[in-house]
Amino acid sequence: MQAVRALVVDDSAIFRMLVNNALAAMPGVNVVARCRDGKQAIDAIRAEKPDLVTLDVEMPVMDGLQTLREIRKLSATESTFSKVKVVLLSALTKQGTDTTIQGLQEGAMECIPKPAEGDVDKNQEILKIHLQRAVDVVRIQLDSQAQATAATAPTVPRPKTTSSFQAISSNTVSSPKGLKQKAQLICIGVSTGGPAALSSMLPELSSKTHLPIMIVQHMPPGFTKSLAESLAKKCRHKVVEASEGDVISDDSIFIAPGGKHMIVVSEGGQKKVSLNEAPLENGCRPAVDVMFRSIAEAYGGKVCAVILTGMGSDGTLGAKPLRGHGATVIVQDKASSVVWGMPGSAYEAGVADEVVPLMQIPDAVIKAL
């Protein structure tokens, strides 16, 4: 297992210590430097070559968003910067969450809310839980790179992009013949790398269809409202953070609120959104599996489901009843994913009808419709 080299950037000495201690407590993680602003961070990245940078959003001299943009700019000419993965830490203020969403859309990997408990040990434990996910993503990528370098045998080819809607795995769960029906809904599950993927793909998709779209994006409470507001400025559809009782109608996009499962219920001849705080599934709330299962019950096969970039396997089990009813399931390909966990899991389970690059998904969805 290759060690993850981490750089901690925060203008608060207390939070630098908390983040440092949370990371240092994880096996195989080395904190190589701590900085109090973005300018120092740029110098430290050059000197220490970290794999992961935790970046406070609000800092003097050079704030988190400015630092992220400088990292992206330098990545064009310096390989050290192109390899760095950035996690944004933000206070749950309106300005903080809006800036964080902007940063995620511009290439940051994850967002983590700054805990505000009175107990230092509890704050550190909360940070450790959130940071572990980012460390896992970086470790997977480092191990993958190491295996590719060390490999002497021919590599297994990446799943090819298909041009027809047919299953592409020997483990395929076949859809019952004759059950393909005209879709009434598009549903999307996404996690790590999601805000950037949605920001790029969703405006194109919404310009091609009037169908309602329901989205589960793994994200902590407090950030999904800012995500919806940001996407609303780019999409033809109305985009909202979903609320209890919202009527699912054409030209609407519903983002599941952080911390709540989003399901579909039928009431008075209408399909409506319902939210709950049932137990986590796949370590998540909202969970894609929860949404997919409820949509299978409410819509049967009249659905096109999409699974985008993300850690883990959320969406795979939920896709099975959808596909069993005759729905089409499309997953993002490996090359365009930040991490090919969720889409890769669906592919391996044989529940994907097609695997396509991110920006080909809108056309693939329209073809399926």
C-alpha beads as a LAMMPS data file, in Angstrom:
LAMMPS data file: protein, C-alpha beads

369 atoms
368 bonds

1 atom types
1 bond types

-500.0 500.0 xlo xhi
-500.0 500.0 ylo yhi
-500.0 500.0 zlo zhi

Masses

1 110.0

Atoms # bond

1 1 1 0.000 0.000 0.000
2 1 1 1.465 3.329 -1.065
3 1 1 1.486 6.096 1.554
4 1 1 -0.688 9.156 0.907
5 1 1 1.225 12.435 1.294
6 1 1 -1.053 15.195 2.634
7 1 1 -0.752 18.976 2.895
8 1 1 -2.979 20.894 5.339
9 1 1 -3.884 24.522 4.515
10 1 1 -5.922 26.649 6.948
11 1 1 -5.458 30.097 8.454
12 1 1 -6.725 28.804 11.809
13 1 1 -4.014 27.193 13.913
14 1 1 -6.688 25.161 15.705
15 1 1 -8.101 23.710 12.485
16 1 1 -4.616 23.062 11.107
17 1 1 -3.991 20.987 14.208
18 1 1 -7.373 19.201 14.009
19 1 1 -6.999 18.295 10.340
20 1 1 -3.365 17.297 10.851
21 1 1 -4.268 15.006 13.747
22 1 1 -7.239 13.492 11.904
23 1 1 -5.064 12.633 8.900
24 1 1 -2.084 11.496 10.969
25 1 1 -4.334 9.022 12.812
26 1 1 -5.049 7.186 9.534
27 1 1 -2.732 4.305 8.612
28 1 1 -0.592 5.066 5.596
29 1 1 -1.090 8.843 5.649
30 1 1 1.834 11.236 6.093
31 1 1 1.202 14.951 6.671
32 1 1 4.175 16.532 4.887
33 1 1 3.452 20.210 5.661
34 1 1 0.984 22.675 7.163
35 1 1 0.324 26.163 5.731
36 1 1 -1.749 29.161 6.802
37 1 1 -2.657 30.557 3.349
38 1 1 -2.768 29.663 -0.331
39 1 1 0.473 31.409 -1.231
40 1 1 2.382 29.249 1.233
41 1 1 0.505 26.217 -0.085
42 1 1 1.699 26.734 -3.658
43 1 1 5.316 26.809 -2.465
44 1 1 4.740 23.735 -0.282
45 1 1 3.197 21.754 -3.153
46 1 1 6.314 22.368 -5.243
47 1 1 8.624 21.401 -2.376
48 1 1 6.758 18.460 -0.819
49 1 1 4.820 17.008 -3.798
50 1 1 1.699 15.980 -1.826
51 1 1 -0.983 13.683 -3.214
52 1 1 -3.800 15.347 -1.247
53 1 1 -4.334 18.973 -0.205
54 1 1 -6.983 19.998 2.327
55 1 1 -7.829 23.610 1.553
56 1 1 -9.777 26.039 3.729
57 1 1 -12.196 28.088 1.618
58 1 1 -11.876 31.356 3.529
59 1 1 -8.259 32.515 4.065
60 1 1 -6.258 35.761 3.835
61 1 1 -3.591 36.469 1.168
62 1 1 -4.915 33.780 -1.218
63 1 1 -8.233 32.103 -0.407
64 1 1 -9.249 28.545 -1.218
65 1 1 -10.859 29.240 -4.588
66 1 1 -7.925 31.396 -5.729
67 1 1 -5.511 28.670 -4.629
68 1 1 -7.484 25.986 -6.466
69 1 1 -7.432 28.068 -9.637
70 1 1 -3.681 28.623 -9.296
71 1 1 -3.159 24.870 -8.871
72 1 1 -5.181 24.228 -12.027
73 1 1 -3.271 26.898 -13.922
74 1 1 0.114 25.489 -12.875
75 1 1 -0.986 21.935 -13.673
76 1 1 -0.700 22.785 -17.370
77 1 1 3.072 23.211 -17.061
78 1 1 4.112 21.416 -13.845
79 1 1 3.307 17.728 -13.336
80 1 1 3.451 18.093 -9.542
81 1 1 0.324 20.253 -9.616
82 1 1 -1.518 18.058 -12.109
83 1 1 -1.354 15.100 -9.712
84 1 1 -2.691 16.906 -6.636
85 1 1 -6.224 16.158 -5.411
86 1 1 -7.918 18.994 -3.526
87 1 1 -10.491 18.742 -0.737
88 1 1 -12.255 21.953 0.302
89 1 1 -13.132 22.646 3.954
90 1 1 -15.863 25.201 4.506
91 1 1 -17.907 26.770 7.255
92 1 1 -21.635 26.336 6.628
93 1 1 -22.268 29.973 5.786
94 1 1 -24.081 31.007 2.617
95 1 1 -20.913 32.506 1.182
96 1 1 -18.836 29.515 2.266
97 1 1 -21.128 26.909 0.696
98 1 1 -21.571 28.913 -2.522
99 1 1 -17.806 29.282 -2.890
100 1 1 -17.306 25.587 -2.129
101 1 1 -19.752 24.527 -4.840
102 1 1 -17.955 26.791 -7.293
103 1 1 -14.685 25.130 -6.323
104 1 1 -16.137 21.644 -6.780
105 1 1 -17.375 22.601 -10.222
106 1 1 -13.886 23.855 -11.046
107 1 1 -12.115 20.654 -10.110
108 1 1 -11.948 20.127 -6.334
109 1 1 -12.580 16.492 -5.446
110 1 1 -14.674 16.746 -2.270
111 1 1 -16.174 19.202 0.188
112 1 1 -16.095 18.821 3.951
113 1 1 -18.076 20.984 6.383
114 1 1 -16.036 22.421 9.227
115 1 1 -17.385 20.917 12.456
116 1 1 -18.462 23.379 15.113
117 1 1 -18.887 21.164 18.162
118 1 1 -17.683 22.457 21.523
119 1 1 -15.509 19.404 22.052
120 1 1 -12.125 19.368 20.255
121 1 1 -11.890 15.564 20.232
122 1 1 -15.361 15.285 18.725
123 1 1 -14.477 17.819 16.006
124 1 1 -11.364 15.828 15.166
125 1 1 -13.332 12.582 14.934
126 1 1 -15.903 14.203 12.609
127 1 1 -13.107 15.463 10.372
128 1 1 -11.502 12.030 10.328
129 1 1 -14.735 10.410 9.143
130 1 1 -15.133 12.909 6.286
131 1 1 -11.447 12.923 5.324
132 1 1 -11.250 9.125 5.193
133 1 1 -13.376 9.116 2.042
134 1 1 -10.977 11.498 0.278
135 1 1 -7.950 9.504 1.418
136 1 1 -9.545 6.302 0.095
137 1 1 -10.058 7.877 -3.339
138 1 1 -6.453 9.096 -3.510
139 1 1 -5.126 5.724 -2.321
140 1 1 -7.084 3.859 -4.999
141 1 1 -5.627 6.120 -7.660
142 1 1 -2.077 5.796 -6.304
143 1 1 -2.346 1.992 -6.103
144 1 1 -3.759 1.881 -9.628
145 1 1 -0.862 3.967 -10.937
146 1 1 1.653 1.774 -9.105
147 1 1 0.130 -1.419 -10.493
148 1 1 0.127 -0.005 -14.012
149 1 1 3.799 0.919 -13.702
150 1 1 4.785 -2.449 -12.268
151 1 1 2.663 -4.565 -14.600
152 1 1 4.533 -6.777 -17.049
153 1 1 1.513 -8.540 -18.516
154 1 1 -0.837 -6.828 -20.989
155 1 1 -3.425 -4.679 -19.250
156 1 1 -7.107 -5.526 -19.348
157 1 1 -8.763 -3.164 -21.834
158 1 1 -11.213 -0.570 -20.588
159 1 1 -14.868 -1.362 -21.408
160 1 1 -15.502 -0.115 -24.900
161 1 1 -17.974 2.618 -25.662
162 1 1 -21.029 0.992 -27.185
163 1 1 -23.222 2.381 -29.901
164 1 1 -26.190 0.112 -29.296
165 1 1 -28.231 -0.365 -26.145
166 1 1 -27.282 -3.869 -25.173
167 1 1 -25.822 -5.395 -22.034
168 1 1 -22.014 -5.489 -22.083
169 1 1 -21.223 -7.849 -19.232
170 1 1 -21.399 -11.627 -18.940
171 1 1 -23.152 -11.088 -15.592
172 1 1 -25.997 -9.145 -17.184
173 1 1 -29.396 -9.078 -15.523
174 1 1 -31.603 -9.269 -18.585
175 1 1 -34.545 -6.920 -18.991
176 1 1 -37.802 -8.750 -19.729
177 1 1 -38.457 -8.662 -23.470
178 1 1 -41.092 -6.270 -24.687
179 1 1 -41.116 -4.158 -21.537
180 1 1 -39.218 -1.140 -22.905
181 1 1 -41.646 1.746 -22.523
182 1 1 -41.619 5.459 -23.204
183 1 1 -39.733 7.089 -20.353
184 1 1 -41.422 9.561 -18.008
185 1 1 -38.442 10.327 -15.762
186 1 1 -34.637 10.537 -15.743
187 1 1 -32.826 9.691 -12.493
188 1 1 -29.131 10.211 -11.756
189 1 1 -26.844 8.914 -9.015
190 1 1 -23.414 10.495 -8.480
191 1 1 -20.769 11.031 -5.801
192 1 1 -17.062 11.982 -5.916
193 1 1 -16.487 14.387 -8.808
194 1 1 -20.218 14.890 -9.172
195 1 1 -20.602 18.687 -9.026
196 1 1 -18.118 19.155 -11.879
197 1 1 -19.725 16.345 -13.891
198 1 1 -23.232 17.717 -13.363
199 1 1 -22.117 21.263 -14.163
200 1 1 -20.769 20.072 -17.515
201 1 1 -23.373 17.492 -18.519
202 1 1 -26.694 18.603 -17.022
203 1 1 -27.185 21.829 -19.040
204 1 1 -26.789 19.816 -22.245
205 1 1 -29.170 17.090 -21.067
206 1 1 -31.846 19.541 -19.909
207 1 1 -31.695 21.322 -23.275
208 1 1 -32.628 18.088 -25.055
209 1 1 -35.647 16.940 -23.017
210 1 1 -38.589 18.257 -21.005
211 1 1 -38.668 15.202 -18.712
212 1 1 -38.210 15.702 -14.959
213 1 1 -34.815 14.714 -13.559
214 1 1 -34.140 13.458 -10.021
215 1 1 -30.572 13.489 -8.675
216 1 1 -28.865 11.994 -5.653
217 1 1 -25.449 13.602 -5.183
218 1 1 -23.577 12.371 -2.112
219 1 1 -22.956 15.597 -0.231
220 1 1 -23.117 16.745 3.404
221 1 1 -26.107 18.768 4.639
222 1 1 -25.789 22.452 3.888
223 1 1 -24.214 22.196 0.440
224 1 1 -26.984 20.794 -1.768
225 1 1 -29.019 24.011 -1.778
226 1 1 -26.026 25.940 -3.132
227 1 1 -25.460 23.169 -5.691
228 1 1 -29.063 23.465 -6.887
229 1 1 -28.830 27.260 -7.114
230 1 1 -25.622 27.029 -9.114
231 1 1 -27.033 24.469 -11.554
232 1 1 -30.230 26.510 -11.927
233 1 1 -28.176 29.282 -13.548
234 1 1 -26.918 26.863 -16.209
235 1 1 -29.900 24.624 -16.989
236 1 1 -33.096 25.178 -18.954
237 1 1 -35.012 23.196 -16.337
238 1 1 -35.973 24.666 -12.984
239 1 1 -33.456 23.236 -10.479
240 1 1 -34.292 23.013 -6.772
241 1 1 -33.145 21.292 -3.627
242 1 1 -36.081 18.901 -3.186
243 1 1 -38.707 19.557 -0.513
244 1 1 -41.344 17.273 0.962
245 1 1 -44.412 17.141 -1.305
246 1 1 -42.814 18.647 -4.432
247 1 1 -44.834 17.588 -7.486
248 1 1 -42.633 15.841 -10.043
249 1 1 -43.389 17.694 -13.256
250 1 1 -41.728 18.320 -16.604
251 1 1 -38.908 20.860 -16.913
252 1 1 -37.888 20.320 -13.276
253 1 1 -34.723 18.971 -11.655
254 1 1 -34.769 17.838 -8.022
255 1 1 -31.544 17.527 -5.969
256 1 1 -31.822 15.341 -2.865
257 1 1 -31.000 17.368 0.273
258 1 1 -27.840 16.366 2.115
259 1 1 -28.717 14.153 5.062
260 1 1 -32.103 12.987 3.696
261 1 1 -33.174 10.103 1.471
262 1 1 -35.317 11.159 -1.504
263 1 1 -38.062 8.853 -2.759
264 1 1 -41.109 9.041 -5.048
265 1 1 -44.650 8.542 -3.775
266 1 1 -47.955 8.493 -5.650
267 1 1 -50.628 10.749 -4.216
268 1 1 -53.899 11.960 -5.751
269 1 1 -52.900 10.822 -9.211
270 1 1 -49.587 12.686 -9.013
271 1 1 -46.020 11.636 -8.420
272 1 1 -44.445 13.570 -5.549
273 1 1 -41.145 13.843 -3.688
274 1 1 -40.933 12.498 -0.165
275 1 1 -37.941 12.876 2.150
276 1 1 -36.932 10.803 5.155
277 1 1 -34.085 10.146 7.561
278 1 1 -34.166 6.349 7.424
279 1 1 -30.853 4.581 8.179
280 1 1 -27.877 5.157 5.904
281 1 1 -27.398 2.782 2.986
282 1 1 -23.935 2.189 1.563
283 1 1 -22.818 4.611 4.267
284 1 1 -24.852 7.370 2.621
285 1 1 -27.942 9.496 3.137
286 1 1 -29.164 10.368 0.577
287 1 1 -28.519 7.048 -1.126
288 1 1 -28.947 6.303 -4.820
289 1 1 -30.240 2.788 -4.110
290 1 1 -33.089 4.201 -2.014
291 1 1 -34.149 6.591 -4.779
292 1 1 -33.824 3.983 -7.549
293 1 1 -35.951 1.426 -5.656
294 1 1 -38.763 3.890 -5.059
295 1 1 -38.685 5.001 -8.707
296 1 1 -38.920 1.365 -9.838
297 1 1 -42.071 1.004 -7.730
298 1 1 -43.598 4.294 -8.892
299 1 1 -42.666 4.273 -12.590
300 1 1 -41.831 0.674 -13.452
301 1 1 -39.763 0.661 -16.628
302 1 1 -40.698 4.159 -17.778
303 1 1 -37.342 5.493 -16.650
304 1 1 -33.822 6.184 -17.869
305 1 1 -31.314 5.828 -15.012
306 1 1 -27.772 7.235 -15.097
307 1 1 -24.873 6.404 -12.762
308 1 1 -21.975 8.855 -12.798
309 1 1 -18.544 9.103 -11.161
310 1 1 -18.300 8.142 -7.498
311 1 1 -16.733 5.954 -4.812
312 1 1 -18.368 2.727 -3.752
313 1 1 -21.265 0.793 -5.263
314 1 1 -24.332 2.909 -4.452
315 1 1 -26.838 2.582 -7.296
316 1 1 -26.010 -0.970 -8.356
317 1 1 -28.599 -2.771 -6.228
318 1 1 -31.215 -0.114 -6.940
319 1 1 -30.621 -0.385 -10.675
320 1 1 -31.581 -4.073 -10.697
321 1 1 -35.343 -3.601 -10.092
322 1 1 -35.364 -0.696 -12.556
323 1 1 -33.799 -2.821 -15.241
324 1 1 -36.032 -5.735 -14.298
325 1 1 -39.020 -3.553 -15.212
326 1 1 -37.406 -2.653 -18.543
327 1 1 -35.770 0.693 -17.705
328 1 1 -32.539 1.707 -19.451
329 1 1 -29.414 2.133 -17.309
330 1 1 -26.474 4.184 -18.613
331 1 1 -23.160 4.545 -16.762
332 1 1 -20.219 6.913 -17.168
333 1 1 -17.035 5.387 -18.564
334 1 1 -13.810 4.980 -16.597
335 1 1 -11.729 7.493 -18.527
336 1 1 -14.041 10.436 -17.808
337 1 1 -14.773 9.495 -14.166
338 1 1 -12.869 10.925 -11.209
339 1 1 -13.258 7.473 -9.654
340 1 1 -14.916 4.536 -11.415
341 1 1 -16.516 3.038 -8.328
342 1 1 -20.270 3.453 -8.683
343 1 1 -20.444 3.186 -12.492
344 1 1 -17.842 0.404 -12.481
345 1 1 -19.844 -1.557 -9.907
346 1 1 -22.995 -1.319 -12.040
347 1 1 -21.022 -2.447 -15.088
348 1 1 -19.500 -5.419 -13.263
349 1 1 -22.937 -6.433 -11.934
350 1 1 -24.286 -6.480 -15.496
351 1 1 -26.985 -3.854 -14.962
352 1 1 -25.592 -1.308 -17.431
353 1 1 -27.106 -1.053 -20.903
354 1 1 -24.350 1.267 -22.075
355 1 1 -21.037 2.736 -20.878
356 1 1 -20.266 6.155 -22.369
357 1 1 -18.038 9.200 -21.751
358 1 1 -19.584 11.947 -19.631
359 1 1 -20.404 14.389 -22.432
360 1 1 -21.960 11.661 -24.591
361 1 1 -24.479 10.812 -21.887
362 1 1 -27.102 13.416 -22.978
363 1 1 -27.270 11.941 -26.487
364 1 1 -27.280 8.409 -25.083
365 1 1 -30.197 9.288 -22.792
366 1 1 -32.164 10.879 -25.629
367 1 1 -31.553 7.813 -27.803
368 1 1 -32.824 5.604 -24.989
369 1 1 -35.926 7.772 -24.569

Bonds

1 1 1 2
2 1 2 3
3 1 3 4
4 1 4 5
5 1 5 6
6 1 6 7
7 1 7 8
8 1 8 9
9 1 9 10
10 1 10 11
11 1 11 12
12 1 12 13
13 1 13 14
14 1 14 15
15 1 15 16
16 1 16 17
17 1 17 18
18 1 18 19
19 1 19 20
20 1 20 21
21 1 21 22
22 1 22 23
23 1 23 24
24 1 24 25
25 1 25 26
26 1 26 27
27 1 27 28
28 1 28 29
29 1 29 30
30 1 30 31
31 1 31 32
32 1 32 33
33 1 33 34
34 1 34 35
35 1 35 36
36 1 36 37
37 1 37 38
38 1 38 39
39 1 39 40
40 1 40 41
41 1 41 42
42 1 42 43
43 1 43 44
44 1 44 45
45 1 45 46
46 1 46 47
47 1 47 48
48 1 48 49
49 1 49 50
50 1 50 51
51 1 51 52
52 1 52 53
53 1 53 54
54 1 54 55
55 1 55 56
56 1 56 57
57 1 57 58
58 1 58 59
59 1 59 60
60 1 60 61
61 1 61 62
62 1 62 63
63 1 63 64
64 1 64 65
65 1 65 66
66 1 66 67
67 1 67 68
68 1 68 69
69 1 69 70
70 1 70 71
71 1 71 72
72 1 72 73
73 1 73 74
74 1 74 75
75 1 75 76
76 1 76 77
77 1 77 78
78 1 78 79
79 1 79 80
80 1 80 81
81 1 81 82
82 1 82 83
83 1 83 84
84 1 84 85
85 1 85 86
86 1 86 87
87 1 87 88
88 1 88 89
89 1 89 90
90 1 90 91
91 1 91 92
92 1 92 93
93 1 93 94
94 1 94 95
95 1 95 96
96 1 96 97
97 1 97 98
98 1 98 99
99 1 99 100
100 1 100 101
101 1 101 102
102 1 102 103
103 1 103 104
104 1 104 105
105 1 105 106
106 1 106 107
107 1 107 108
108 1 108 109
109 1 109 110
110 1 110 111
111 1 111 112
112 1 112 113
113 1 113 114
114 1 114 115
115 1 115 116
116 1 116 117
117 1 117 118
118 1 118 119
119 1 119 120
120 1 120 121
121 1 121 122
122 1 122 123
123 1 123 124
124 1 124 125
125 1 125 126
126 1 126 127
127 1 127 128
128 1 128 129
129 1 129 130
130 1 130 131
131 1 131 132
132 1 132 133
133 1 133 134
134 1 134 135
135 1 135 136
136 1 136 137
137 1 137 138
138 1 138 139
139 1 139 140
140 1 140 141
141 1 141 142
142 1 142 143
143 1 143 144
144 1 144 145
145 1 145 146
146 1 146 147
147 1 147 148
148 1 148 149
149 1 149 150
150 1 150 151
151 1 151 152
152 1 152 153
153 1 153 154
154 1 154 155
155 1 155 156
156 1 156 157
157 1 157 158
158 1 158 159
159 1 159 160
160 1 160 161
161 1 161 162
162 1 162 163
163 1 163 164
164 1 164 165
165 1 165 166
166 1 166 167
167 1 167 168
168 1 168 169
169 1 169 170
170 1 170 171
171 1 171 172
172 1 172 173
173 1 173 174
174 1 174 175
175 1 175 176
176 1 176 177
177 1 177 178
178 1 178 179
179 1 179 180
180 1 180 181
181 1 181 182
182 1 182 183
183 1 183 184
184 1 184 185
185 1 185 186
186 1 186 187
187 1 187 188
188 1 188 189
189 1 189 190
190 1 190 191
191 1 191 192
192 1 192 193
193 1 193 194
194 1 194 195
195 1 195 196
196 1 196 197
197 1 197 198
198 1 198 199
199 1 199 200
200 1 200 201
201 1 201 202
202 1 202 203
203 1 203 204
204 1 204 205
205 1 205 206
206 1 206 207
207 1 207 208
208 1 208 209
209 1 209 210
210 1 210 211
211 1 211 212
212 1 212 213
213 1 213 214
214 1 214 215
215 1 215 216
216 1 216 217
217 1 217 218
218 1 218 219
219 1 219 220
220 1 220 221
221 1 221 222
222 1 222 223
223 1 223 224
224 1 224 225
225 1 225 226
226 1 226 227
227 1 227 228
228 1 228 229
229 1 229 230
230 1 230 231
231 1 231 232
232 1 232 233
233 1 233 234
234 1 234 235
235 1 235 236
236 1 236 237
237 1 237 238
238 1 238 239
239 1 239 240
240 1 240 241
241 1 241 242
242 1 242 243
243 1 243 244
244 1 244 245
245 1 245 246
246 1 246 247
247 1 247 248
248 1 248 249
249 1 249 250
250 1 250 251
251 1 251 252
252 1 252 253
253 1 253 254
254 1 254 255
255 1 255 256
256 1 256 257
257 1 257 258
258 1 258 259
259 1 259 260
260 1 260 261
261 1 261 262
262 1 262 263
263 1 263 264
264 1 264 265
265 1 265 266
266 1 266 267
267 1 267 268
268 1 268 269
269 1 269 270
270 1 270 271
271 1 271 272
272 1 272 273
273 1 273 274
274 1 274 275
275 1 275 276
276 1 276 277
277 1 277 278
278 1 278 279
279 1 279 280
280 1 280 281
281 1 281 282
282 1 282 283
283 1 283 284
284 1 284 285
285 1 285 286
286 1 286 287
287 1 287 288
288 1 288 289
289 1 289 290
290 1 290 291
291 1 291 292
292 1 292 293
293 1 293 294
294 1 294 295
295 1 295 296
296 1 296 297
297 1 297 298
298 1 298 299
299 1 299 300
300 1 300 301
301 1 301 302
302 1 302 303
303 1 303 304
304 1 304 305
305 1 305 306
306 1 306 307
307 1 307 308
308 1 308 309
309 1 309 310
310 1 310 311
311 1 311 312
312 1 312 313
313 1 313 314
314 1 314 315
315 1 315 316
316 1 316 317
317 1 317 318
318 1 318 319
319 1 319 320
320 1 320 321
321 1 321 322
322 1 322 323
323 1 323 324
324 1 324 325
325 1 325 326
326 1 326 327
327 1 327 328
328 1 328 329
329 1 329 330
330 1 330 331
331 1 331 332
332 1 332 333
333 1 333 334
334 1 334 335
335 1 335 336
336 1 336 337
337 1 337 338
338 1 338 339
339 1 339 340
340 1 340 341
341 1 341 342
342 1 342 343
343 1 343 344
344 1 344 345
345 1 345 346
346 1 346 347
347 1 347 348
348 1 348 349
349 1 349 350
350 1 350 351
351 1 351 352
352 1 352 353
353 1 353 354
354 1 354 355
355 1 355 356
356 1 356 357
357 1 357 358
358 1 358 359
359 1 359 360
360 1 360 361
361 1 361 362
362 1 362 363
363 1 363 364
364 1 364 365
365 1 365 366
366 1 366 367
367 1 367 368
368 1 368 369
